[in-house]
Amino acid sequence: MSNPFKSEGRFVQKIEATPLVEVRLEPGGAGIWCKLEFLNPSGSTKDRIARYMVEKAWRDGRIKEGGTVVEASSGSTSIALAMTCAQMGLKFIAVMPEGVSRERQLTIRAYGGRVVLVAGEEGIHGALRKAEELAGETGALYTRQFENPDNAEAHRVWTGQEILRQIPGGTVDGIVSGVGTGGTIVGLHSAFSEAGCEVTPFAARPVRGSALQELECCSFSPCVPGVVEESVSKLYSEAKLDGLVELDISDDLVFDTARKLIRQGFPVGPSSGLNYAAALEAQNKLGPDARVVTVLPDRMERYFSTELFGPLNGES
């Protein structure tokens, strides 16, 4: 079997360590340690899991050059897999619900990937069913990001180790993440716990309603791309993280926080607003001296036509 990383003329981008920086949105406010994952080659933290899952499948003989990978994803994982497959000489099929931004669809197609859309009302569950069907019909490698342990493992052995080397004192007290696949929070919690940190995991959940009307924030908001209801992710639901705290963050606050991050020079998407806003709540719970870490997962360019940029598009 040929090695796609040594094939003549083939380019495979190395994924370097991303910076970990202390970010304060308000003068004198709490500083949150943010992993700048939007600086990865395709623009998101999903580069790590895409490369890890596909390389592992290659080494195990589950796919070879010219083969096909399929995944159900609303955006960032599909973009990362499309880039990985382009570099490794593989075909890629992304299954997505209707309504995902055109920017994300075009990016996948630009890498040579195929986009299959399911009815918007079917959501991620419909995309999962369709991906299973396509994998069965074509014999493709279905990476199964929501249940594949290699997803969390990528963050345990890779992202987590970077953070432990970068953070002052090598200690983390709190880890905050929205739950998409669940791989980030599960993998990082494992890495920090194994290193001897007494770390509290915080799962951030976007909910509908105004930041000023918290009593109305009672239902999951689908307005934050890449974040799904926790029941979708087997990685998350089966991990049973010790000391887990779930934080509800209004979608109004999510977008407001993301826009503040952008105005400070961080070109991020909505999930970064969710993570940062939740990290501030985690800091309040753990105390001012706690080292709270979160991830800024992806770049803003894939959201130009979404609610995040509504004010600039004249939509609101």
C-alpha positions in Angstrom: 0.0 0.0 0.0 1.4 3.4 -1.0 1.9 6.0 1.7 -0.1 9.2 0.9 2.3 11.2 3.0 5.3 10.2 0.9 3.7 10.1 -2.6 5.6 12.1 -5.2 4.1 15.5 -5.6 1.6 15.1 -2.8 1.3 17.9 -0.2 0.2 17.1 3.3 0.1 20.2 5.6 1.6 19.8 9.0 -0.7 20.9 11.9 1.4 23.0 14.2 0.7 23.9 17.8 -1.8 26.7 18.0 -1.3 29.6 20.5 -2.8 29.6 24.0 -3.5 33.2 25.0 -5.2 34.9 28.0 -8.1 36.9 26.6 -9.9 39.7 28.5 -12.9 41.3 26.8 -13.4 44.0 29.5 -10.6 46.1 31.2 -10.0 44.5 34.6 -12.3 41.6 33.7 -11.5 37.9 34.1 -8.8 36.5 31.9 -9.8 33.3 30.1 -7.1 31.0 28.5 -8.1 30.5 24.9 -6.7 28.0 22.5 -6.7 29.6 19.1 -7.9 26.7 17.1 -9.2 28.8 14.2 -5.5 29.1 13.2 -5.4 25.4 12.0 -4.9 24.9 8.3 -8.6 24.6 7.3 -9.7 27.1 9.9 -10.9 25.0 12.8 -10.1 22.5 15.6 -11.7 19.8 13.5 -8.4 19.5 11.5 -7.1 17.5 14.4 -9.8 14.9 14.5 -10.0 14.6 10.7 -6.3 13.9 10.4 -6.3 11.6 13.4 -9.3 9.5 12.4 -8.3 9.2 8.8 -4.7 8.5 9.4 -5.7 5.8 12.0 -8.0 4.2 9.5 -5.2 4.2 6.9 -2.7 2.6 9.2 -5.4 0.0 10.1 -6.0 -0.8 6.5 -9.6 0.4 6.6 -9.0 2.8 3.7 -6.5 3.2 0.9 -5.6 5.7 -1.7 -8.5 6.4 -4.0 -11.0 5.4 -1.3 -14.0 7.4 -0.1 -14.7 8.9 3.3 -18.2 9.9 4.4 -19.4 12.0 7.4 -22.5 13.7 8.7 -21.5 17.2 9.7 -23.0 20.7 9.6 -19.7 22.3 8.6 -16.3 22.3 10.3 -15.7 18.6 10.4 -16.7 18.2 6.8 -14.4 21.1 5.8 -11.5 19.5 7.7 -12.2 16.1 6.2 -12.5 17.5 2.7 -9.0 19.1 3.1 -7.5 15.9 4.6 -8.9 13.8 1.8 -7.7 16.2 -0.9 -4.2 15.9 0.6 -4.3 12.1 0.9 -5.8 11.3 -2.5 -9.2 10.3 -1.1 -12.8 11.1 -2.1 -15.1 12.7 0.4 -18.9 13.0 0.8 -20.3 15.4 3.3 -23.9 14.9 4.5 -25.5 18.1 5.8 -28.9 19.4 6.7 -30.3 22.0 4.3 -29.8 25.5 5.6 -26.1 25.3 6.3 -24.3 28.4 5.0 -23.3 28.5 1.4 -19.7 29.4 2.4 -19.3 26.0 4.1 -20.8 24.1 1.1 -18.5 25.9 -1.4 -15.4 25.3 0.7 -16.1 21.5 0.8 -16.7 21.5 -3.0 -13.6 23.6 -3.6 -11.5 20.8 -2.0 -13.2 18.3 -4.3 -15.7 17.0 -1.8 -19.3 16.1 -2.6 -22.1 17.7 -0.6 -25.4 15.7 0.0 -28.2 17.7 1.7 -31.0 16.2 3.7 -34.2 18.1 4.5 -33.7 20.8 7.1 -36.4 19.5 9.4 -34.5 16.1 9.6 -31.6 17.9 11.1 -28.4 16.1 12.2 -30.4 12.9 12.8 -31.4 12.8 9.2 -27.8 13.5 8.1 -26.6 10.6 10.3 -29.1 8.2 8.7 -28.1 9.3 5.2 -24.4 9.0 5.9 -25.0 5.4 7.2 -26.9 4.6 4.0 -24.3 6.1 1.7 -21.5 4.3 3.5 -23.3 1.0 3.1 -24.0 1.6 -0.6 -20.5 2.8 -1.5 -18.3 0.9 0.9 -16.9 4.2 2.1 -15.1 4.8 5.4 -17.8 6.4 7.7 -15.7 8.2 10.3 -18.7 8.5 12.8 -17.4 11.6 14.5 -20.1 11.5 17.2 -19.1 8.1 18.5 -15.6 7.4 17.2 -13.2 7.2 20.2 -10.4 8.5 18.0 -12.1 11.8 18.0 -11.6 12.3 21.7 -8.2 10.6 21.6 -7.0 13.3 19.1 -7.6 15.9 21.8 -6.3 13.8 24.7 -2.9 13.0 23.1 -2.5 16.2 20.9 -4.5 19.3 21.9 -4.4 18.6 25.6 -0.7 18.0 25.7 -0.1 21.3 23.9 -2.2 23.2 26.5 -0.4 21.6 29.4 3.0 22.7 27.9 1.7 26.2 27.2 -0.3 27.2 30.3 1.7 28.8 33.2 2.4 26.3 35.9 1.2 23.4 33.7 -2.1 23.2 35.6 -5.7 23.6 34.4 -8.6 24.1 36.9 -11.6 24.3 34.5 -12.2 23.2 30.9 -15.1 24.7 29.0 -16.6 23.6 25.7 -19.8 23.5 23.8 -20.9 20.0 22.9 -20.7 19.2 19.2 -19.2 15.8 18.7 -18.2 15.8 22.4 -14.6 15.0 21.4 -13.1 18.3 22.7 -14.4 18.2 26.2 -14.0 14.5 26.7 -10.5 14.4 25.3 -9.2 17.5 27.1 -10.7 16.4 30.4 -8.9 13.1 30.1 -5.6 14.8 29.2 -5.8 17.1 32.2 -7.0 14.5 34.7 -4.3 12.1 33.6 -1.7 14.9 34.2 -2.9 15.2 37.8 -5.0 18.3 37.4 -8.1 18.6 39.6 -10.1 19.9 36.7 -13.8 20.7 36.5 -15.5 20.1 33.1 -18.1 22.7 32.0 -20.4 21.9 29.0 -21.8 25.0 27.4 -25.4 24.8 25.9 -26.9 27.6 23.8 -30.5 28.3 24.7 -33.1 30.6 23.1 -33.9 34.0 24.6 -32.5 37.3 25.7 -29.5 37.5 27.9 -31.7 39.8 30.1 -34.5 37.3 30.3 -32.9 34.2 31.7 -36.1 32.7 32.8 -37.2 32.4 29.2 -34.0 30.5 28.3 -35.4 27.0 28.5 -35.1 25.4 25.1 -32.0 24.4 23.1 -31.1 26.9 20.4 -30.1 25.6 17.0 -28.8 29.0 16.0 -25.2 28.2 17.0 -23.7 26.1 14.2 -21.6 23.1 15.2 -23.3 22.8 18.7 -25.9 20.0 19.0 -28.1 18.6 21.7 -26.0 16.5 24.0 -28.0 13.3 23.3 -26.6 13.2 19.7 -23.1 12.6 20.9 -22.3 9.1 22.3 -18.8 10.3 23.1 -20.2 12.9 25.5 -23.2 10.9 26.9 -21.2 7.8 27.6 -18.1 9.6 29.0 -19.8 10.4 32.4 -17.3 13.2 33.2 -16.6 13.5 36.9 -17.9 16.8 38.4 -19.5 17.9 35.1 -21.3 21.2 35.2 -23.7 22.2 32.4 -24.1 25.9 31.6 -27.0 27.4 29.7 -26.0 30.5 27.7 -28.5 32.6 25.8 -28.0 32.7 22.0 -28.2 36.5 22.2 -25.2 36.5 24.5 -23.4 34.0 22.3 -23.6 36.3 19.3 -22.8 39.4 21.3 -19.7 37.7 22.8 -18.5 36.4 19.4 -18.8 39.9 17.9 -16.8 41.4 20.8 -14.1 38.8 20.2 -14.0 39.7 16.5 -13.7 43.4 17.3 -10.7 42.5 19.5 -9.0 40.9 16.5 -10.0 37.3 16.9 -11.7 36.1 13.6 -14.0 33.6 15.1 -17.4 32.0 14.7 -20.5 31.7 17.0 -19.2 28.7 19.0 -16.3 30.8 20.2 -18.8 33.3 21.6 -20.6 30.4 23.4 -17.3 29.0 24.8 -16.0 32.3 26.0 -19.3 33.4 27.6 -19.6 30.0 29.4 -15.9 30.3 30.5 -16.7 33.6 32.3 -19.4 31.8 34.2 -17.0 28.9 35.0 -14.5 31.4 36.3 -17.1 32.9 38.6 -17.9 29.5 40.0 -14.2 28.4 40.4 -12.9 31.7 41.7 -10.6 34.5 40.4 -7.4 32.5 40.7 -8.6 29.5 38.7 -7.0 28.7 35.4 -10.0 28.2 33.0 -9.3 27.0 29.5 -11.6 27.1 26.5 -11.2 26.7 22.7 -12.0 29.2 20.0 -12.9 26.5 17.5 -13.3 28.1 14.0 -13.0 31.1 11.8 -15.6 33.7 10.9 -15.4 33.5 7.1 -17.7 30.5 7.0 -20.5 32.5 8.8 -20.7 35.7 6.6 -24.2 34.8 5.5 -25.5 33.8 9.0 -27.0 35.6 12.0 -23.5 36.4 13.3 -23.0 39.0 10.6 -26.7 40.1 10.4 -25.9 43.6 11.7 -23.3 44.1 9.0 -25.5 42.6 6.3 -28.3 45.0 7.2 -30.5 42.1 8.4 -31.0 43.4 11.9 
